Amino acid sequence: MPTESKNASHHISTLNEKPLHAALKKRYSQAYDRFEVLVDGFLVDIVRGDLLIEIQTRNFSAIRRKLETLTADHRVRLVYPIPRDKWLVTASADDRKPPTRRRSPKHGTFEHVFEELVSLPHLLTNDHFSLEVLLTDEEEFRRDDPERRRRRRRIRGERRLVDIADRRVFETPADFIALIPADLGEPFTTAGLATAIGRPRYLAQQMAYCLREMGALLPVGKQGNAILYERAKE
């Protein structure tokens, strides 16, 4: 069991936290959880028994060393939110006008986790590591800046949680391979994968890279310049 530091708290602290991170930590809290516990030199969001829970709203590469260190001796669950639906709330520069609110045309899916997983796909082969992906409804608060050029005048601000629409836990490479549609024939290219999942080619390439690093996809040849892949047999 992780050793609790003298400064660890049994109460949820949101001091200096971004609103989205604080809201997710509050949603995840259960009786007897400990918060901001120092484990192996790293401050962990939530300790639940022998499970360390870390919430990261973006940029997996920033916590790569932390995760690699902690998973050496502890069970670690990384929680990552992807905005399924997002409303952009924009305030005027002087607050004289009421904020505007519009729905973003972008919609996140579970597959978008691969944009971050390219930083640490090897961790999915570690029995101590698991990843929980949340599809969230969020608001993103922005403010107009008239000093900037018109096309870049809105400064991105805070993300705030509205609701959790769906969630999925990934514990093994097989859990990720399940994101590939079952009716996609083999062998296939990333172009075929992109069509099958209805996402851009770049995302299919990131997906294939991660699954290949996990050992869940195998390169079996080429079609022109494109690599052909097959699912690894269990």
C-alpha positions as CSV (number, residue, x, y, z in Angstrom):
1,M,0.0,0.0,0.0
2,P,1.3,3.5,-0.8
3,T,2.9,5.3,2.1
4,E,1.0,8.5,2.9
5,S,3.1,11.6,3.6
6,K,2.5,13.8,6.6
7,N,1.1,16.5,4.2
8,A,-1.5,14.2,2.6
9,S,-5.1,15.1,3.0
10,H,-8.3,13.0,3.4
11,H,-10.2,16.0,2.1
12,I,-10.6,17.1,-1.5
13,S,-8.4,20.2,-2.2
14,T,-9.0,22.2,-5.3
15,L,-6.5,24.9,-4.6
16,N,-4.6,26.0,-7.7
17,E,-6.4,23.4,-9.8
18,K,-8.1,24.1,-13.1
19,P,-11.9,23.7,-12.9
20,L,-12.1,20.6,-15.1
21,H,-9.5,18.8,-13.1
22,A,-11.1,19.8,-9.8
23,A,-14.6,18.7,-10.9
24,L,-13.4,15.3,-12.1
25,K,-11.5,14.7,-8.8
26,K,-14.7,15.5,-6.9
27,R,-16.8,13.2,-9.1
28,Y,-14.3,10.4,-8.5
29,S,-14.0,10.8,-4.8
30,Q,-15.3,8.0,-2.5
31,A,-15.3,7.4,1.2
32,Y,-11.9,6.7,2.6
33,D,-10.0,8.1,-0.4
34,R,-6.9,10.1,0.3
35,F,-5.9,13.2,-1.8
36,E,-2.6,14.7,-2.8
37,V,-0.6,11.9,-1.4
38,L,3.2,11.9,-1.9
39,V,4.2,8.5,-3.4
40,D,7.7,7.7,-4.5
41,G,8.4,11.4,-4.8
42,F,5.3,12.3,-6.8
43,L,2.1,13.9,-5.7
44,V,-0.9,11.6,-6.6
45,D,-4.4,13.0,-7.0
46,I,-6.3,10.1,-5.3
47,V,-5.1,7.0,-3.4
48,R,-7.8,4.4,-3.0
49,G,-6.5,1.4,-1.1
50,D,-3.6,0.1,-3.3
51,L,-4.8,2.0,-6.4
52,L,-3.3,5.3,-7.4
53,I,-5.6,7.5,-9.5
54,E,-4.2,10.3,-11.6
55,I,-6.3,12.7,-13.5
56,Q,-4.8,14.3,-16.6
57,T,-6.8,16.6,-18.8
58,R,-4.2,16.9,-21.6
59,N,-0.5,16.2,-22.5
60,F,0.4,12.7,-21.5
61,S,4.1,13.4,-22.3
62,A,4.2,15.8,-19.3
63,I,3.6,12.9,-16.8
64,R,5.4,10.1,-18.6
65,R,8.2,9.8,-16.1
66,K,5.7,10.0,-13.2
67,L,3.7,7.1,-14.6
68,E,6.7,5.0,-15.5
69,T,8.0,5.4,-12.0
70,L,4.8,4.7,-10.2
71,T,3.8,1.7,-12.2
72,A,7.0,0.0,-11.3
73,D,5.6,-0.9,-7.8
74,H,2.0,0.3,-7.8
75,R,-1.3,-0.1,-9.6
76,V,-2.1,3.2,-11.4
77,R,-5.3,4.3,-13.1
78,L,-5.0,7.3,-15.5
79,V,-8.2,9.2,-16.0
80,Y,-8.5,11.2,-19.2
81,P,-11.5,13.3,-20.4
82,I,-12.3,13.8,-24.1
83,P,-14.9,16.4,-24.9
84,R,-17.7,14.7,-26.7
85,D,-19.7,17.9,-26.9
86,K,-18.3,21.3,-26.1
87,W,-19.9,24.7,-25.8
88,L,-17.7,27.8,-26.4
89,V,-18.6,30.6,-24.0
90,T,-16.9,33.9,-25.0
91,A,-16.8,37.0,-22.8
92,S,-16.2,40.5,-24.2
93,A,-12.9,42.2,-23.4
94,D,-14.6,44.7,-21.0
95,D,-17.5,42.5,-19.8
96,R,-20.0,45.1,-21.0
97,K,-21.7,42.7,-23.3
98,P,-23.2,39.4,-22.1
99,P,-21.2,36.3,-23.0
100,T,-22.0,34.4,-26.1
101,R,-22.5,30.6,-26.1
102,R,-22.2,28.4,-29.1
103,R,-21.7,24.7,-29.7
104,S,-18.4,23.6,-31.2
105,P,-18.7,21.6,-34.4
106,K,-16.0,19.2,-33.1
107,H,-17.0,16.0,-31.4
108,G,-14.6,13.8,-29.5
109,T,-14.7,10.0,-29.5
110,F,-12.8,7.2,-27.7
111,E,-10.4,7.0,-30.7
112,H,-9.1,10.5,-30.0
113,V,-7.2,9.1,-27.0
114,F,-4.5,7.9,-29.4
115,E,-3.5,11.6,-30.0
116,E,-2.1,11.4,-26.5
117,L,-1.2,7.7,-26.3
118,V,1.5,8.2,-28.9
119,S,3.6,9.5,-26.0
120,L,3.5,6.3,-24.0
121,P,1.9,3.3,-25.8
122,H,4.3,0.9,-24.0
123,L,2.6,1.5,-20.7
124,L,-0.5,-0.5,-21.9
125,T,1.6,-3.6,-21.7
126,N,2.3,-3.0,-18.0
127,D,0.0,-5.0,-15.8
128,H,0.0,-2.2,-13.2
129,F,-1.4,0.4,-15.6
130,S,-4.9,1.1,-16.8
131,L,-6.6,4.0,-18.5
132,E,-10.1,5.2,-18.1
133,V,-11.3,7.5,-20.9
134,L,-14.3,9.7,-20.3
135,L,-16.5,11.3,-23.0
136,T,-17.5,14.6,-21.4
137,D,-19.8,17.5,-22.1
138,E,-17.9,20.6,-21.4
139,E,-17.9,24.4,-21.5
140,E,-14.8,26.2,-22.6
141,F,-14.6,29.8,-21.5
142,R,-12.8,32.3,-23.7
143,R,-12.3,36.1,-23.8
144,D,-12.0,38.4,-26.7
145,D,-8.7,40.3,-27.1
146,P,-9.2,43.2,-29.5
147,E,-5.4,43.7,-29.6
148,R,-4.9,40.5,-31.5
149,R,-5.4,39.9,-35.1
150,R,-9.1,39.3,-35.8
151,R,-8.7,35.6,-36.6
152,R,-6.8,35.0,-33.4
153,R,-8.5,37.4,-31.1
154,R,-10.1,34.9,-28.8
155,I,-7.9,33.6,-26.0
156,R,-8.6,30.1,-24.9
157,G,-9.5,29.9,-21.2
158,E,-10.8,27.3,-18.8
159,R,-12.5,24.0,-19.4
160,R,-15.5,23.2,-17.1
161,L,-17.3,20.0,-16.7
162,V,-21.0,19.8,-17.6
163,D,-21.5,16.1,-17.5
164,I,-19.9,12.7,-18.1
165,A,-21.7,11.1,-21.1
166,D,-19.8,7.8,-21.3
167,R,-16.7,6.1,-20.0
168,R,-14.5,3.1,-20.9
169,V,-11.7,1.4,-19.1
170,F,-8.7,0.0,-21.0
171,E,-6.5,-2.4,-19.2
172,T,-4.9,-4.5,-21.9
173,P,-4.0,-4.0,-25.6
174,A,-7.0,-6.2,-26.4
175,D,-9.3,-3.5,-25.0
176,F,-7.8,-1.1,-27.5
177,I,-8.0,-3.4,-30.4
178,A,-11.7,-3.6,-29.8
179,L,-12.0,0.0,-31.1
180,I,-11.2,-1.4,-34.6
181,P,-14.6,-2.3,-36.2
182,A,-15.0,-6.1,-36.3
183,D,-16.1,-6.0,-40.0
184,L,-12.8,-4.4,-41.2
185,G,-11.2,-7.1,-43.3
186,E,-7.5,-8.0,-43.1
187,P,-5.0,-7.0,-44.0
188,F,-5.8,-3.3,-44.0
189,T,-4.0,0.0,-44.3
190,T,-4.4,3.1,-42.2
191,A,-6.5,4.6,-45.0
192,G,-8.9,1.6,-44.7
193,L,-8.9,2.0,-40.9
194,A,-9.7,5.7,-41.2
195,T,-12.7,4.9,-43.4
196,A,-13.9,2.2,-41.1
197,I,-13.8,4.4,-38.0
198,G,-15.0,7.5,-39.8
199,R,-12.0,9.6,-38.6
200,P,-9.2,11.4,-40.3
201,R,-6.2,9.5,-41.7
202,Y,-3.8,11.1,-39.2
203,L,-5.8,9.6,-36.3
204,A,-5.8,6.2,-37.9
205,Q,-2.0,6.4,-38.3
206,Q,-1.6,7.3,-34.6
207,M,-4.0,4.5,-33.7
208,A,-2.0,2.0,-35.8
209,Y,1.3,3.2,-34.3
210,C,0.1,2.8,-30.7
211,L,-1.5,-0.6,-31.4
212,R,1.7,-1.8,-33.1
213,E,3.8,-0.7,-30.1
214,M,1.5,-2.5,-27.8
215,G,1.8,-5.7,-29.9
216,A,-1.9,-5.7,-30.8
217,L,-1.3,-5.0,-34.5
218,L,1.3,-6.7,-36.7
219,P,2.7,-5.3,-40.0
220,V,2.4,-8.0,-42.6
221,G,3.5,-6.4,-45.8
222,K,3.0,-3.3,-48.0
223,Q,0.5,-2.1,-50.5
224,G,2.5,0.4,-52.5
225,N,4.0,2.7,-49.8
226,A,1.2,1.8,-47.3
227,I,1.9,-0.7,-44.5
228,L,-0.6,-3.6,-44.3
229,Y,-1.7,-4.6,-40.8
230,E,-3.4,-7.6,-39.2
231,R,-4.7,-8.0,-35.7
232,A,-2.4,-10.0,-33.5
233,K,-3.7,-13.4,-32.7
234,E,-4.5,-14.1,-29.0
